[in-house]
Amino acid sequence: MLGYKPRQCIKEVVHLWKGISTDEIQRVKPSRERWQVAEHPLVDVAFIDRSRCITYVERERLGTPAKSSCIGCPFHDFNT
């Protein structure tokens, strides 16, 4: 997406905003890549949990967000 060829040195810094709330604070980790900065605004700025995120989205009349998870996770049950 940055327009670099394979194995070419990346010169920009990319800020990745991750939607991890305080419920999963153990997942908050810095990026392993030097050119990426992992940011966690729901923890670092707002310090809110999933229920407060849902309340906010509903208050903005955007519906009730579905619970998300990685579709490739072996611990995810697609029947529930």
Backbone as XML, in Angstrom:
<?xml version="1.0"?>
<chain id="A" units="angstrom">
  <residue number="1" name="MET">
    <atom name="N" x="0.814" y="-1.194" z="0.000"/>
    <atom name="CA" x="0.000" y="0.000" z="0.000"/>
    <atom name="C" x="0.859" y="1.260" z="0.000"/>
  </residue>
  <residue number="2" name="LEU">
    <atom name="N" x="2.077" y="1.148" z="0.487"/>
    <atom name="CA" x="2.963" y="2.310" z="0.510"/>
    <atom name="C" x="3.721" y="2.483" z="-0.799"/>
  </residue>
  <residue number="3" name="GLY">
    <atom name="N" x="3.619" y="1.500" z="-1.694"/>
    <atom name="CA" x="4.261" y="1.595" z="-2.993"/>
    <atom name="C" x="5.688" y="1.065" z="-3.045"/>
  </residue>
  <residue number="4" name="TYR">
    <atom name="N" x="6.123" y="0.365" z="-2.012"/>
    <atom name="CA" x="7.473" y="-0.189" z="-1.990"/>
    <atom name="C" x="7.512" y="-1.554" z="-2.656"/>
  </residue>
  <residue number="5" name="LYS">
    <atom name="N" x="8.669" y="-1.893" z="-3.176"/>
    <atom name="CA" x="8.894" y="-3.214" z="-3.746"/>
    <atom name="C" x="9.337" y="-4.161" z="-2.623"/>
  </residue>
  <residue number="6" name="PRO">
    <atom name="N" x="9.222" y="-5.471" z="-2.850"/>
    <atom name="CA" x="9.652" y="-6.429" z="-1.816"/>
    <atom name="C" x="11.084" y="-6.166" z="-1.356"/>
  </residue>
  <residue number="7" name="ARG">
    <atom name="N" x="11.302" y="-6.255" z="-0.057"/>
    <atom name="CA" x="12.593" y="-6.085" z="0.605"/>
    <atom name="C" x="13.175" y="-4.679" z="0.480"/>
  </residue>
  <residue number="8" name="GLN">
    <atom name="N" x="12.392" y="-3.724" z="0.012"/>
    <atom name="CA" x="12.841" y="-2.340" z="-0.067"/>
    <atom name="C" x="12.669" y="-1.689" z="1.306"/>
  </residue>
  <residue number="9" name="CYS">
    <atom name="N" x="13.600" y="-0.841" z="1.705"/>
    <atom name="CA" x="13.564" y="-0.193" z="3.019"/>
    <atom name="C" x="12.401" y="0.807" z="3.093"/>
  </residue>
  <residue number="10" name="ILE">
    <atom name="N" x="11.591" y="0.682" z="4.115"/>
    <atom name="CA" x="10.441" y="1.566" z="4.302"/>
    <atom name="C" x="10.900" y="2.798" z="5.079"/>
  </residue>
  <residue number="11" name="LYS">
    <atom name="N" x="10.607" y="3.971" z="4.539"/>
    <atom name="CA" x="11.088" y="5.222" z="5.133"/>
    <atom name="C" x="10.025" y="5.932" z="5.968"/>
  </residue>
  <residue number="12" name="GLU">
    <atom name="N" x="8.755" y="5.664" z="5.709"/>
    <atom name="CA" x="7.687" y="6.306" z="6.469"/>
    <atom name="C" x="7.446" y="5.569" z="7.782"/>
  </residue>
  <residue number="13" name="VAL">
    <atom name="N" x="6.727" y="6.244" z="8.669"/>
    <atom name="CA" x="6.244" y="5.615" z="9.894"/>
    <atom name="C" x="4.732" y="5.537" z="9.773"/>
  </residue>
  <residue number="14" name="VAL">
    <atom name="N" x="4.186" y="4.354" z="9.980"/>
    <atom name="CA" x="2.750" y="4.122" z="9.870"/>
    <atom name="C" x="2.180" y="3.940" z="11.273"/>
  </residue>
  <residue number="15" name="HIS">
    <atom name="N" x="1.121" y="4.672" z="11.582"/>
    <atom name="CA" x="0.459" y="4.555" z="12.874"/>
    <atom name="C" x="-0.755" y="3.637" z="12.707"/>
  </residue>
  <residue number="16" name="LEU">
    <atom name="N" x="-0.741" y="2.503" z="13.390"/>
    <atom name="CA" x="-1.841" y="1.544" z="13.335"/>
    <atom name="C" x="-2.739" y="1.754" z="14.541"/>
  </residue>
  <residue number="17" name="TRP">
    <atom name="N" x="-3.973" y="2.127" z="14.305"/>
    <atom name="CA" x="-4.931" y="2.289" z="15.393"/>
    <atom name="C" x="-5.635" y="0.965" z="15.583"/>
  </residue>
  <residue number="18" name="LYS">
    <atom name="N" x="-5.506" y="0.398" z="16.762"/>
    <atom name="CA" x="-6.120" y="-0.892" z="17.061"/>
    <atom name="C" x="-7.276" y="-0.685" z="18.032"/>
  </residue>
  <residue number="19" name="GLY">
    <atom name="N" x="-8.403" y="-1.330" z="17.733"/>
    <atom name="CA" x="-9.611" y="-1.181" z="18.547"/>
    <atom name="C" x="-9.670" y="-2.159" z="19.710"/>
  </residue>
  <residue number="20" name="ILE">
    <atom name="N" x="-8.635" y="-2.200" z="20.499"/>
    <atom name="CA" x="-8.595" y="-3.075" z="21.669"/>
    <atom name="C" x="-9.068" y="-2.261" z="22.867"/>
  </residue>
  <residue number="21" name="SER">
    <atom name="N" x="-10.090" y="-2.781" z="23.573"/>
    <atom name="CA" x="-10.616" y="-2.078" z="24.745"/>
    <atom name="C" x="-9.974" y="-2.633" z="26.014"/>
  </residue>
  <residue number="22" name="THR">
    <atom name="N" x="-10.357" y="-2.064" z="27.140"/>
    <atom name="CA" x="-9.748" y="-2.468" z="28.408"/>
    <atom name="C" x="-10.075" y="-3.913" z="28.787"/>
  </residue>
  <residue number="23" name="ASP">
    <atom name="N" x="-11.117" y="-4.492" z="28.176"/>
    <atom name="CA" x="-11.450" y="-5.899" z="28.432"/>
    <atom name="C" x="-10.319" y="-6.839" z="28.003"/>
  </residue>
  <residue number="24" name="GLU">
    <atom name="N" x="-9.579" y="-6.422" z="26.991"/>
    <atom name="CA" x="-8.505" y="-7.252" z="26.445"/>
    <atom name="C" x="-7.158" y="-6.548" z="26.545"/>
  </residue>
  <residue number="25" name="ILE">
    <atom name="N" x="-6.935" y="-5.880" z="27.649"/>
    <atom name="CA" x="-5.731" y="-5.067" z="27.823"/>
    <atom name="C" x="-4.444" y="-5.886" z="27.678"/>
  </residue>
  <residue number="26" name="GLN">
    <atom name="N" x="-4.525" y="-7.189" z="27.902"/>
    <atom name="CA" x="-3.341" y="-8.041" z="27.754"/>
    <atom name="C" x="-2.875" y="-8.113" z="26.295"/>
  </residue>
  <residue number="27" name="ARG">
    <atom name="N" x="-3.736" y="-7.727" z="25.343"/>
    <atom name="CA" x="-3.369" y="-7.742" z="23.928"/>
    <atom name="C" x="-2.640" y="-6.471" z="23.498"/>
  </residue>
  <residue number="28" name="VAL">
    <atom name="N" x="-2.583" y="-5.465" z="24.353"/>
    <atom name="CA" x="-1.927" y="-4.195" z="24.019"/>
    <atom name="C" x="-0.415" y="-4.412" z="24.051"/>
  </residue>
  <residue number="29" name="LYS">
    <atom name="N" x="0.184" y="-4.321" z="22.874"/>
    <atom name="CA" x="1.627" y="-4.523" z="22.741"/>
    <atom name="C" x="2.171" y="-3.564" z="21.691"/>
  </residue>
  <residue number="30" name="PRO">
    <atom name="N" x="3.429" y="-3.203" z="21.800"/>
    <atom name="CA" x="4.023" y="-2.372" z="20.746"/>
    <atom name="C" x="4.215" y="-3.194" z="19.475"/>
  </residue>
  <residue number="31" name="SER">
    <atom name="N" x="4.350" y="-2.515" z="18.366"/>
    <atom name="CA" x="4.576" y="-3.192" z="17.094"/>
    <atom name="C" x="5.974" y="-3.791" z="17.050"/>
  </residue>
  <residue number="32" name="ARG">
    <atom name="N" x="6.115" y="-4.891" z="16.348"/>
    <atom name="CA" x="7.436" y="-5.521" z="16.172"/>
    <atom name="C" x="8.217" y="-4.877" z="15.029"/>
  </residue>
  <residue number="33" name="GLU">
    <atom name="N" x="7.516" y="-4.186" z="14.160"/>
    <atom name="CA" x="8.149" y="-3.538" z="13.010"/>
    <atom name="C" x="8.604" y="-2.130" z="13.384"/>
  </residue>
  <residue number="34" name="ARG">
    <atom name="N" x="9.815" y="-1.761" z="12.970"/>
    <atom name="CA" x="10.339" y="-0.430" z="13.299"/>
    <atom name="C" x="9.555" y="0.681" z="12.629"/>
  </residue>
  <residue number="35" name="TRP">
    <atom name="N" x="8.956" y="0.413" z="11.470"/>
    <atom name="CA" x="8.254" y="1.443" z="10.707"/>
    <atom name="C" x="6.782" y="1.569" z="11.110"/>
  </residue>
  <residue number="36" name="GLN">
    <atom name="N" x="6.335" y="0.741" z="12.058"/>
    <atom name="CA" x="4.956" y="0.800" z="12.533"/>
    <atom name="C" x="4.910" y="1.254" z="13.993"/>
  </residue>
  <residue number="37" name="VAL">
    <atom name="N" x="3.921" y="2.066" z="14.307"/>
    <atom name="CA" x="3.659" y="2.454" z="15.685"/>
    <atom name="C" x="2.241" y="1.994" z="16.010"/>
  </residue>
  <residue number="38" name="ALA">
    <atom name="N" x="2.109" y="1.055" z="16.935"/>
    <atom name="CA" x="0.795" y="0.569" z="17.331"/>
    <atom name="C" x="0.188" y="1.531" z="18.341"/>
  </residue>
  <residue number="39" name="GLU">
    <atom name="N" x="-1.025" y="1.985" z="18.051"/>
    <atom name="CA" x="-1.725" y="2.886" z="18.962"/>
    <atom name="C" x="-3.032" y="2.233" z="19.392"/>
  </residue>
  <residue number="40" name="HIS">
    <atom name="N" x="-3.380" y="2.431" z="20.639"/>
    <atom name="CA" x="-4.560" y="1.810" z="21.232"/>
    <atom name="C" x="-5.405" y="2.893" z="21.900"/>
  </residue>
  <residue number="41" name="PRO">
    <atom name="N" x="-6.155" y="3.671" z="21.108"/>
    <atom name="CA" x="-6.878" y="4.822" z="21.665"/>
    <atom name="C" x="-7.961" y="4.459" z="22.680"/>
  </residue>
  <residue number="42" name="LEU">
    <atom name="N" x="-8.571" y="3.287" z="22.560"/>
    <atom name="CA" x="-9.614" y="2.922" z="23.524"/>
    <atom name="C" x="-9.031" y="2.652" z="24.904"/>
  </residue>
  <residue number="43" name="VAL">
    <atom name="N" x="-7.743" y="2.300" z="24.958"/>
    <atom name="CA" x="-7.068" y="2.064" z="26.235"/>
    <atom name="C" x="-6.288" y="3.301" z="26.658"/>
  </residue>
  <residue number="44" name="ASP">
    <atom name="N" x="-5.455" y="3.819" z="25.763"/>
    <atom name="CA" x="-4.548" y="4.915" z="26.110"/>
    <atom name="C" x="-5.238" y="6.258" z="26.306"/>
  </residue>
  <residue number="45" name="VAL">
    <atom name="N" x="-6.300" y="6.516" z="25.558"/>
    <atom name="CA" x="-6.951" y="7.826" z="25.617"/>
    <atom name="C" x="-8.270" y="7.760" z="26.390"/>
  </residue>
  <residue number="46" name="ALA">
    <atom name="N" x="-9.159" y="6.894" z="25.954"/>
    <atom name="CA" x="-10.504" y="6.858" z="26.534"/>
    <atom name="C" x="-10.630" y="5.933" z="27.737"/>
  </residue>
  <residue number="47" name="PHE">
    <atom name="N" x="-9.790" y="4.920" z="27.818"/>
    <atom name="CA" x="-9.823" y="3.888" z="28.853"/>
    <atom name="C" x="-11.251" y="3.362" z="29.047"/>
  </residue>
  <residue number="48" name="ILE">
    <atom name="N" x="-11.809" y="2.780" z="27.953"/>
    <atom name="CA" x="-13.170" y="2.263" z="28.012"/>
    <atom name="C" x="-13.207" y="0.773" z="27.685"/>
  </residue>
  <residue number="49" name="ASP">
    <atom name="N" x="-14.238" y="0.113" z="28.197"/>
    <atom name="CA" x="-14.408" y="-1.314" z="27.940"/>
    <atom name="C" x="-15.419" y="-1.507" z="26.800"/>
  </residue>
  <residue number="50" name="ARG">
    <atom name="N" x="-15.645" y="-2.765" z="26.451"/>
    <atom name="CA" x="-16.508" y="-3.090" z="25.320"/>
    <atom name="C" x="-17.929" y="-2.575" z="25.521"/>
  </residue>
  <residue number="51" name="SER">
    <atom name="N" x="-18.463" y="-2.687" z="26.717"/>
    <atom name="CA" x="-19.845" y="-2.243" z="26.948"/>
    <atom name="C" x="-19.988" y="-0.739" z="26.724"/>
  </residue>
  <residue number="52" name="ARG">
    <atom name="N" x="-18.987" y="0.038" z="27.104"/>
    <atom name="CA" x="-19.054" y="1.492" z="26.863"/>
    <atom name="C" x="-18.898" y="1.806" z="25.382"/>
  </residue>
  <residue number="53" name="CYS">
    <atom name="N" x="-18.117" y="0.998" z="24.661"/>
    <atom name="CA" x="-18.004" y="1.177" z="23.206"/>
    <atom name="C" x="-19.355" y="0.938" z="22.543"/>
  </residue>
  <residue number="54" name="ILE">
    <atom name="N" x="-20.032" y="-0.132" z="22.963"/>
    <atom name="CA" x="-21.350" y="-0.451" z="22.408"/>
    <atom name="C" x="-22.346" y="0.664" z="22.721"/>
  </residue>
  <residue number="55" name="THR">
    <atom name="N" x="-22.341" y="1.149" z="23.941"/>
    <atom name="CA" x="-23.233" y="2.240" z="24.328"/>
    <atom name="C" x="-23.006" y="3.474" z="23.470"/>
  </residue>
  <residue number="56" name="TYR">
    <atom name="N" x="-21.751" y="3.795" z="23.220"/>
    <atom name="CA" x="-21.421" y="4.958" z="22.387"/>
    <atom name="C" x="-21.956" y="4.781" z="20.963"/>
  </residue>
  <residue number="57" name="VAL">
    <atom name="N" x="-21.704" y="3.629" z="20.365"/>
    <atom name="CA" x="-22.152" y="3.380" z="18.985"/>
    <atom name="C" x="-23.679" y="3.423" z="18.904"/>
  </residue>
  <residue number="58" name="GLU">
    <atom name="N" x="-24.355" y="2.838" z="19.875"/>
    <atom name="CA" x="-25.820" y="2.868" z="19.896"/>
    <atom name="C" x="-26.344" y="4.289" z="20.097"/>
  </residue>
  <residue number="59" name="ARG">
    <atom name="N" x="-25.689" y="5.060" z="20.962"/>
    <atom name="CA" x="-26.103" y="6.448" z="21.209"/>
    <atom name="C" x="-25.974" y="7.299" z="19.945"/>
  </residue>
  <residue number="60" name="GLU">
    <atom name="N" x="-25.014" y="6.969" z="19.112"/>
    <atom name="CA" x="-24.831" y="7.687" z="17.844"/>
    <atom name="C" x="-25.768" y="7.167" z="16.752"/>
  </residue>
  <residue number="61" name="ARG">
    <atom name="N" x="-26.663" y="6.244" z="17.147"/>
    <atom name="CA" x="-27.678" y="5.659" z="16.253"/>
    <atom name="C" x="-27.056" y="4.923" z="15.068"/>
  </residue>
  <residue number="62" name="LEU">
    <atom name="N" x="-25.994" y="4.185" z="15.354"/>
    <atom name="CA" x="-25.322" y="3.393" z="14.322"/>
    <atom name="C" x="-25.614" y="1.902" z="14.474"/>
  </residue>
  <residue number="63" name="GLY">
    <atom name="N" x="-26.597" y="1.569" z="15.300"/>
    <atom name="CA" x="-26.958" y="0.177" z="15.517"/>
    <atom name="C" x="-26.116" y="-0.441" z="16.621"/>
  </residue>
  <residue number="64" name="THR">
    <atom name="N" x="-26.328" y="-1.723" z="16.831"/>
    <atom name="CA" x="-25.550" y="-2.458" z="17.823"/>
    <atom name="C" x="-24.452" y="-3.213" z="17.101"/>
  </residue>
  <residue number="65" name="PRO">
    <atom name="N" x="-23.190" y="-2.907" z="17.405"/>
    <atom name="CA" x="-22.107" y="-3.591" z="16.697"/>
    <atom name="C" x="-22.040" y="-5.065" z="17.077"/>
  </residue>
  <residue number="66" name="ALA">
    <atom name="N" x="-21.735" y="-5.882" z="16.085"/>
    <atom name="CA" x="-21.558" y="-7.319" z="16.325"/>
    <atom name="C" x="-20.226" y="-7.551" z="17.013"/>
  </residue>
  <residue number="67" name="LYS">
    <atom name="N" x="-20.160" y="-8.586" z="17.813"/>
    <atom name="CA" x="-18.897" y="-8.941" z="18.447"/>
    <atom name="C" x="-17.946" y="-9.396" z="17.345"/>
  </residue>
  <residue number="68" name="SER">
    <atom name="N" x="-16.752" y="-8.879" z="17.355"/>
    <atom name="CA" x="-15.797" y="-9.216" z="16.307"/>
    <atom name="C" x="-14.778" y="-10.224" z="16.810"/>
  </residue>
  <residue number="69" name="SER">
    <atom name="N" x="-14.169" y="-10.897" z="15.867"/>
    <atom name="CA" x="-13.067" y="-11.810" z="16.159"/>
    <atom name="C" x="-12.402" y="-12.173" z="14.847"/>
  </residue>
  <residue number="70" name="CYS">
    <atom name="N" x="-11.203" y="-12.666" z="14.937"/>
    <atom name="CA" x="-10.488" y="-13.091" z="13.732"/>
    <atom name="C" x="-11.197" y="-14.292" z="13.135"/>
  </residue>
  <residue number="71" name="ILE">
    <atom name="N" x="-11.429" y="-14.270" z="11.844"/>
    <atom name="CA" x="-12.132" y="-15.388" z="11.218"/>
    <atom name="C" x="-11.252" y="-16.621" z="11.110"/>
  </residue>
  <residue number="72" name="GLY">
    <atom name="N" x="-9.946" y="-16.471" z="11.234"/>
    <atom name="CA" x="-9.043" y="-17.611" z="11.163"/>
    <atom name="C" x="-8.690" y="-18.195" z="12.508"/>
  </residue>
  <residue number="73" name="CYS">
    <atom name="N" x="-9.275" y="-17.682" z="13.580"/>
    <atom name="CA" x="-8.927" y="-18.135" z="14.932"/>
    <atom name="C" x="-9.494" y="-19.530" z="15.195"/>
  </residue>
  <residue number="74" name="PRO">
    <atom name="N" x="-8.647" y="-20.469" z="15.618"/>
    <atom name="CA" x="-9.141" y="-21.825" z="15.891"/>
    <atom name="C" x="-10.039" y="-21.886" z="17.116"/>
  </residue>
  <residue number="75" name="PHE">
    <atom name="N" x="-10.068" y="-20.845" z="17.935"/>
    <atom name="CA" x="-10.890" y="-20.825" z="19.135"/>
    <atom name="C" x="-12.267" y="-20.210" z="18.888"/>
  </residue>
  <residue number="76" name="HIS">
    <atom name="N" x="-12.505" y="-19.735" z="17.661"/>
    <atom name="CA" x="-13.765" y="-19.090" z="17.319"/>
    <atom name="C" x="-14.795" y="-20.133" z="16.897"/>
  </residue>
  <residue number="77" name="ASP">
    <atom name="N" x="-15.974" y="-20.071" z="17.500"/>
    <atom name="CA" x="-17.057" y="-20.977" z="17.148"/>
    <atom name="C" x="-18.018" y="-20.226" z="16.238"/>
  </residue>
  <residue number="78" name="PHE">
    <atom name="N" x="-18.121" y="-20.639" z="14.997"/>
    <atom name="CA" x="-18.958" y="-19.942" z="14.025"/>
    <atom name="C" x="-20.435" y="-20.253" z="14.193"/>
  </residue>
  <residue number="79" name="ASN">
    <atom name="N" x="-20.787" y="-21.209" z="15.043"/>
    <atom name="CA" x="-22.186" y="-21.593" z="15.217"/>
    <atom name="C" x="-22.883" y="-20.790" z="16.307"/>
  </residue>
  <residue number="80" name="THR">
    <atom name="N" x="-22.166" y="-19.960" z="17.034"/>
    <atom name="CA" x="-22.803" y="-19.212" z="18.122"/>
    <atom name="C" x="-22.826" y="-17.740" z="17.820"/>
  </residue>
</chain>
